[in-house]
Amino acid sequence: MLSKMQDILSFIKTLNFHKVYNIFLLLFSYYRSRILGKPRIAGMPASMSIEPTTACNLRCPQCPSGLRSFSRPTGSLSMELYQKIIDENQQHLSYLMLYFQGEPYIHPQFTDMIAYASARNIYTATSTNAHFLSEKNAEKTVLSGLNRLIISLDGTTQDVYEKYRVEGNLEKVKEGLRNLQKAKEKYRSRKPYTILQFVVFRHNEHQMDDARNLKKSYGADALAFKTAQIYDFTEGSEWLPSDPLLSRYSLTDSGVYAIKNKLLNHCWKMWHGCVITRDGSVVPCCFDKDATQVLGNLNSHTMPQIWHGEKYVDFRDKLFISRKKIDICTNCTEGTKVWL
């Protein structure tokens, strides 16, 4: 609880009047749009996810990076473009997730990216499979000022862990956790706030209690159980947990599975944030993994031009008509309980 409060405090410390006012504008315009049924927006994105790279060392079977199934080319974000994005958005940007697809630590300048945003008083977070948390990288991570680090750990034994994290090494993850803890102690830093993320599948749901014990053993600040996103779920899947409470899908009366989300025709994500791919394309959210709904590109336009531009306005209009007709929304958990 203490570490959680310290993480909240570290976020509050990054805020200023301009950022708070911007969040107020977003909230006001969102609820106004819902009441009037006309999606209009004031303010600029308070949160962003920026993709350092689409490359990954693992082959997770429900992940486009792992499956190598992208229609967009694999590559990495240039430091020049990244700095441009941060410089143009630092006044209103409150939360930065340096992750979308791929393993961020593969990018050779990844910790420099964190440090660049941290120096501009932006709360930073990332997600990793922890295979690159060597002693050197762990120290660079702590010194970068990273606020939050999510570490994927979907099993407490190698045979269970590698069922989904194909080509992954559980001992490598544990070594990374030890290196991170040593670095935090060496520099007397409480950051980053470290979350072990356990995605629940049928093959690992019996290890949830073991994961709680492992979290304590390796000094992580929190453990989060997350429901799994499955691509072909209507006829059922070997990945679906046996306990329906642990799944984001449920069996319908017609004998097929459907997402529990009612897909109401509005979405807060479209008001508070966006995702930027490694080539500068702006897409609506993290469910557009293959960037099928590109709303603009930051190589040629500024964020205000894109955020308030015709394509974004049209996309928000479509949300208010029917989310069920937008492909990236049909497997979305917005409005459902993703974090258990």
For each residue, the residues with C-beta under 8 A, 3 or more apart:
1: 4 5
2: 5 6
3: 6 7 190 193 221 222
4: 1 7 8 193 221 222
5: 1 2 8 9
6: 2 3 9 10 190 193
7: 3 4 10 11 147 148 193 221
8: 4 5 11 12
9: 5 6 12 13
10: 6 7 13 14 123 147 191 193
11: 7 8 14 15 94 95 123 147
12: 8 9 15
13: 9 10
14: 10 11 19 94 121 122 123
15: 11 12 19 20 94
16: 19 20 121
17: 20 21
18: 21 22 91 92
19: 14 15 16 22 23 46 91 92 93 94
20: 15 16 17 23 24
21: 17 18 24 25
22: 18 19 25 26 43 44 46 92 94
23: 19 20 26 27 43 46 94 272
24: 20 21 27 28 43
25: 21 22 28 29 42 43
26: 22 23 29 30 41 42 43 46 271 272
27: 23 24 30 31 271
28: 24 25 31 32 42
29: 25 26 32 33 40 41 42 43 271
30: 26 27 33 34 41 266 268 271 272
31: 27 28 34 35
32: 28 29 35 36 40
33: 29 30 36 37 38 39 40 41 266 271 316 320
34: 30 31 37 266
35: 31 32
36: 32 33
37: 33 34 320
38: 33 320
39: 33 266 270 313 316 317 319 320
40: 29 32 33
41: 26 29 30 33 271 307 308 316
42: 25 26 28 29
43: 22 23 24 25 26 29 46 92
44: 22 89 92 303 304 307
45: 48 89 92 93 272 273 274 303 307
46: 19 22 23 26 43 92 93 94 95 272 273
47: 93 94 95 96 97 272 273
48: 45 85 89 93 95 96 97 273 274 275 276
49: 96 97 98 99 100 273 274 275 276 286
50: 77 82 85 96 97 98 100 275 276
51: 54 77 99 100 101 102 275 276 277 278
52: 76 77 82 98 99 102 104 106 107 110 113 278
53: 74 75 76 77 102 103 104 106 107 278
54: 51 65 70 72 73 74 75 76 101 102 277 278
55: 65 74 75 76 102 103 106
56: 59 60 63 65 66 101 102 103 106 129
57: 103 106 129 131 132 167
58: 66 103 129 131 165 166 167 168
59: 56 66 67 68 166 167
60: 56 63 65 66 67 164 165 166
61: 66 67 164 166
62: 66 164 228 229 230 231 239
63: 56 60 66 67 101
64: 67 69 70 101 289 290
65: 54 55 56 60 68 70 101 102 103
66: 56 58 59 60 61 62 63 166
67: 59 60 61 63 64
68: 59 65 74
69: 64
70: 54 64 65 73 74 101 290
71: 290
72: 54 277 279 290 291
73: 54 70 279
74: 53 54 55 68 70 102
75: 53 54 55 278 279
76: 52 53 54 55 106 107 278
77: 50 51 52 53 81 82 107 278 279 280
78: 81 82
79: 82 83 109 112 113
80: 83 84
81: 77 78 84 85 280 298 299
82: 50 52 77 78 79 85 86 113 116
83: 79 80 86 87 116
84: 80 81 87 88 298
85: 48 50 81 82 88 89 276 280 298 303
86: 82 83 89 90 93 96 116 117 120 122
87: 83 84 90
88: 84 85 298 302 303
89: 44 45 48 85 86 92 93 303
90: 86 87 93 117 120 121 122
91: 18 19
92: 18 19 22 43 44 45 46 89
93: 19 45 46 47 48 86 89 90 96 122
94: 11 14 15 19 22 23 46 47 122 123
95: 11 46 47 48 122 123 125 273
96: 47 48 49 50 86 93 117 122 123 124 125
97: 47 48 49 50 100 125 126 127
98: 49 50 52 104 110 113 114 117 124 125 126
99: 49 51 52 104 125 126 127 128
100: 49 50 51 97 275 276 277 286 289
101: 51 54 56 63 64 65 70 289
102: 51 52 53 54 55 56 65 74 106 278
103: 53 55 56 57 58 65 106 128 129 131 132
104: 52 53 98 99 107 110 126 127 128
105: 110 128 131 132 133 137
106: 52 53 55 56 57 76 102 103 110 132
107: 52 53 76 77 104 110 113
108:
109: 79 112 113
110: 52 98 104 105 106 107 113 114
111: 114 115 137 140 141 143 144 146
112: 79 109 115 116 144
113: 52 79 82 98 107 109 110 116 117
114: 98 110 111 117 118 124 126 141 144 145 146
115: 111 112 118 119 143 144 145
116: 82 83 86 112 113 119 120
117: 86 90 96 98 113 114 120 122 124
118: 114 115 121 122 124 144 145 146 147
119: 115 116 145
120: 86 90 116 117
121: 14 16 90 118
122: 14 86 90 93 94 95 96 117 118
123: 10 11 14 94 95 96 147 148
124: 96 98 114 117 118 144 145 146 147 148
125: 95 96 97 98 99 146 147 148 149 150 192
126: 97 98 99 104 114 146 148 149 150
127: 97 99 104 149 150 151 152 197
128: 99 103 104 105 131 132 133 149 150 151 152
129: 56 57 58 103 151 152 165 168 173
130: 133 151 152 153 172 173 176 177
131: 57 58 103 105 128 168 169 172 173 176
132: 57 103 105 106 128 137 176
133: 105 128 130 137 138 141 175 176 177 179 180
134: 137 138 176 179
135: 138 139 179 182 183
136: 139 140
137: 105 111 132 133 134 140 141 179
138: 133 134 135 141 142 176 179 180 182 183
139: 135 136 142 143 183 186 187
140: 111 136 137 143 144
141: 111 114 133 137 138 144 146 149 180 183 192
142: 138 139 146 180 183 184 186 187 189 191 192
143: 111 115 139 140 187
144: 111 112 114 115 118 124 140 141
145: 114 115 118 119 124 191
146: 111 114 118 124 125 126 141 142 149 191 192
147: 7 10 11 118 123 124 125 191 192 193
148: 7 123 124 125 126 192 193 194 195
149: 125 126 127 128 141 146 180 192 193 194 195
150: 125 126 127 128 195 197 224
151: 127 128 129 130 173 176 177 194 195 196 197 220
152: 127 128 129 130 165 197 199
153: 130 156 161 173 196 197 198 211 214
154: 160 161 164 165 198 199 201 204
155: 158 159 160 161 162 163 164 165 170 203 204 207
156: 153 160 161 170 207 210 211 214
157: 160 161 170 207
158: 155 161 162 169 170 171
159: 155 162 163
160: 154 155 156 157 163 203 204 207
161: 153 154 155 156 157 158 164 165 168 170 173 204
162: 155 158 159 165 166 167 168 169 170
163: 155 159 160 166 201 203 204
164: 60 61 62 154 155 161 199 201 203 204 239
165: 58 60 129 152 154 155 161 162 168
166: 58 59 60 61 66 162 163
167: 57 58 59 162
168: 58 129 131 161 162 165 172 173
169: 131 158 162 172 173
170: 155 156 157 158 161 162 173 174
171: 158 174 175
172: 130 131 168 169 175 176
173: 129 130 131 151 153 161 168 169 170 176 177
174: 170 171 177 178 218
175: 133 171 172 178 179
176: 130 131 132 133 134 138 151 172 173 179 180
177: 130 133 151 173 174 180 181 194 218 219 220
178: 174 175 181 182 218
179: 133 134 135 137 138 175 176 182 183
180: 133 138 141 142 149 176 177 183 184 192 194
181: 177 178 184 185 218 219
182: 135 138 178 179 185 186
183: 135 138 139 141 142 179 180 186 187 189
184: 142 180 181 187 188 189 190 191
185: 181 182 188
186: 139 142 182 183
187: 139 142 143 183 184
188: 184 185
189: 142 183 184
190: 3 6 184 193
191: 10 142 145 146 147 184
192: 125 141 142 146 147 148 149 180
193: 3 4 6 7 10 147 148 149 190 221 222
194: 148 149 151 177 180 219 220 221 222
195: 148 149 150 151 220 221 222 223 224
196: 151 153 211 214 215 218 220 222 223 224
197: 127 150 151 152 153 224 226
198: 153 154 204 208 211 223 224 225 226
199: 152 154 164 226 227 228
200: 204 205 208 225 226 227 228 241 246 247 340
201: 154 163 164 204 205 228 239 240 241
202: 205 238 239 240 241 242
203: 155 160 163 164 238 239
204: 154 155 160 161 163 164 198 200 201 207 208
205: 200 201 202 208 241 242 243 246
206:
207: 155 156 157 160 204 210 211
208: 198 200 204 205 211 212 225
209: 212 213
210: 156 207 213 214
211: 153 156 196 198 207 208 214 215 223 225
212: 208 209 215 216 223
213: 209 210 216 217
214: 153 156 196 210 211 217 218
215: 196 211 212 218 220 222 223
216: 212 213
217: 213 214
218: 174 177 178 181 196 214 215
219: 177 181 194
220: 151 177 194 195 196 215 223
221: 3 4 7 193 194 195
222: 3 4 193 194 195 196 215
223: 195 196 198 211 212 215 220
224: 150 195 196 197 198 339 340
225: 198 200 208 211 246 339 340
226: 197 198 199 200 338 339 340
227: 199 200 246 247 248 333 337 338 340
228: 62 199 200 201 239 240 241 247 248
229: 62 248 331 333
230: 62 233 237 239 240 249
231: 62 331
232: 235 237
233: 230 236 237 240 249 257 259 331
234: 256 257 258
235: 232 256 257
236: 233 240 251 257
237: 230 232 233 240 257
238: 202 203
239: 62 164 201 202 203 228 230
240: 201 202 228 230 233 236 237 247 249 257
241: 200 201 202 205 228 244 246 247
242: 202 205
243: 205 246 247
244: 241 247 250 251
245:
246: 200 205 225 227 241 243 340
247: 200 227 228 240 241 243 244 250
248: 227 228 229 259 260 261 333 336 338
249: 230 233 240 257 258 259 260
250: 244 247 257 258 260
251: 236 244 255 256 257
252: 255 256 257 258
253:
254:
255: 251 252
256: 234 235 251 252
257: 233 234 235 236 237 240 249 250 251 252
258: 234 249 250 252
259: 233 248 249 263 330 331 332 333 336
260: 248 249 250 336
261: 248 332 333 334 335 336
262: 335
263: 259 323 324 329 330 332 335
264: 323 335
265: 319 320 321 322 323
266: 30 33 34 39 319 320
267: 270 271 285 319 323 329 332 334 335
268: 30 271 272 334
269: 272 273 284 285 334
270: 39 267 284 285 315 316 319
271: 26 27 29 30 33 41 267 268
272: 23 26 30 45 46 47 268 269
273: 45 46 47 48 49 95 269 285
274: 45 48 49 282 283 284 285 295 307
275: 48 49 50 51 100 282 283 284 285 286 288
276: 48 49 50 51 85 100 280 281 282 283 298
277: 51 54 72 100 280 281 283 291
278: 51 52 53 54 75 76 77 102
279: 72 73 75 77 297 299
280: 77 81 85 276 277 297 298 299
281: 276 277 291 294 296 297 298
282: 274 275 276 294 295 296 297 298 303 306
283: 274 275 276 277 288 291 292 293 294 295
284: 269 270 274 275 287 288 293 295 315 328
285: 267 269 270 273 274 275 288 328 332 334
286: 49 100 275 289
287: 284 328 329 331 332
288: 275 283 284 285 291 292 293 328
289: 64 100 101 286
290: 64 70 71 72
291: 72 277 281 283 288 294
292: 283 288 327 328
293: 283 284 288 315 326 328
294: 281 282 283 291 297
295: 274 282 283 284 306 309 311 312 315
296: 281 282 301 305 306 309 311 312
297: 279 280 281 282 294 300 301 306
298: 81 84 85 88 276 280 281 282 301 302 303 306
299: 81 279 280
300: 297
301: 296 297 298 305 306 309
302: 88 298 305 306
303: 44 45 85 88 89 282 298 306 307
304: 44 307 308
305: 296 301 302 308 309
306: 282 295 296 297 298 301 302 303 309 311 312
307: 41 44 45 274 303 304 312
308: 41 304 305 312 313
309: 295 296 301 305 306 312 313
310: 313 314
311: 295 296 306 314 315
312: 295 296 306 307 308 309 315 316
313: 39 308 309 310 316 317
314: 310 311 317 318
315: 270 284 293 295 311 312 318 319
316: 33 39 41 270 312 313 319 320
317: 39 313 314 320 321
318: 314 315 321 322 325 326
319: 39 265 266 267 270 315 316 323 326 329
320: 33 37 38 39 265 266 316 317
321: 265 317 318 325
322: 265 318 325 326
323: 263 264 265 267 319 326 329 330 332
324: 263 329 330
325: 318 321 322
326: 293 318 319 322 323 329 330
327: 292 330
328: 284 285 287 288 292 293 331 332
329: 263 267 287 319 323 324 326 332
330: 259 263 323 324 326 327
331: 229 231 233 259 287 328
332: 259 261 263 267 285 287 323 328 329
333: 227 229 248 259 261 336 338
334: 261 267 268 269 285
335: 261 262 263 264 267
336: 248 259 260 261 333
337: 227 340
338: 226 227 248 333
339: 224 225 226
340: 200 224 225 226 227 246 337
